[in-house]
Amino acid sequence: MVRSALFAIGGLLLGLVLHLVVILNLPAVANTTAFGQLLAITPTTNKTVPLVGATAGVGNPLRLDPDLSYAACRLDLRNGPGEVTGSLPVSFWSVAVYDPSGTVIYSTTNRDGIGQSLDLGVFDPAQTRLLAEQKIDVNAGLLIVESRSDDVVVVVRLAPSQPAEQPRYTQQLGKLNCRNIKL
Amino acid sequence: MRFLLNVFLLLAIALAVGFGLSWYALTDGRLFGATQVGPWTAWLRAGSPAPDPYTRAFLTRSGVLQLGQSEGVQFVATTDSDGQALDRNCRYRIDGATPTATFWTLAPTSPDGTLIASAGGDPEFRSTRVARANDGSVQLYVSKALSPLNWLEIGGEGPFWLVLTLYDTALFSGIGGSQIIMPAVLREGC
């Protein structure tokens, strides 16, 4: 009886270890992550791709908000620092930078005093160091984001005040510049 | 023989605890990182640059494009305020105030994220387009049958979820106190 109880306690402890292994390794073994889906939508770098909006009755794996317009831009920082720039309509918009683990390494909205002009730069640590040493020229006012990964996807969300404006807003998002800064 | 039975017991408990606890942590999640307010659940650290391991695992499993912390936060209700699973054949009233935000949207979805609002109508509620009471609170109806005030028609059969997304919310700034006030989800008939 005592021996069975000891085996049961052993099983409990082994179960806790198994639980931790599952939780810690799930991000590494999963194949349907949000970042993976973004890469499928943006197969090439340096190109702004408007995302197809969510509509009733149609699958919505990324859980996009049907009231918002979205655009994604994939950057490869091995080719130099990345930048996403452009003008956006007078409405709420936000921008988020995703790394390969799907983590949002930076996000902001136009409510933070940015206005209607988006000027976002994404740098890896080595490029940030060069920037600090003033070896890279960037435009004044460029928002600097440091990424530990060279592969990032920038997603811009735009909220039209009326649904009828959505096609025009989506078109505007497609005009955003997405490129590497020449060193 | 007894030793083999004990080994079987150990493995059975280990597998049940290991996978059962993981499944619970990534679905309900209350003890592991998710915040629950009434029927509403949110993973508040989902948009953080440094999410905890449970939040990271939840995001991986769900595959959703989560909002950054500056952009907002998403709450999901899978049950009404009495704990009963949301059913498309019932009428629900979402009643009360929402946390401070630039705007919010409320969408009924199937558990896989597909929008279930009837074709031809609005796919979801938006805070800027709903009628409010004098105190700023809202009364929203979600049902198949015609309902008063703010009504969103849904279709199909089976369970559904309510997804409330707060954009540019003051939830993380502490403005308005540390207590999160969310609307009730009331079943009014099936």
Interface residues (C-beta under 8 A of the other chain):
Chain A: R3 S4 F7 A8 G10 G11 L12 L14 G15 L16 V17 L18 H19 V21 V22 I23 L24 L26 P27 A30 T32 T33 A34 Q37 L38 A54 T55 A56 G57 V58 G59 N60 P61 L62 R63 L64 D65 P66 D67 F92 S94 A96 Y98 S101 G102 T103 V104 I105 Y106 S107 T108 T109 R111 D112 V155 R157 A159 S161 P163
Chain B: R2 N6 V7 L9 L10 L11 A12 I13 A14 L15 A16 V17 G18 F19 L21 S22 A25 G47 S48 P49 A50 P51 P53 Y54 R56 A57 L59 T60 R61 S62 G63 V64 L65 Q66 L67 G68 Q69 S70 E71 G72 Q74 T102 F103 T105 A107 T109 D112 G113 T114 L115 I116 A117 S118 A119 D122 P123 E124 R126 T128 V163 T165 Y167 D168
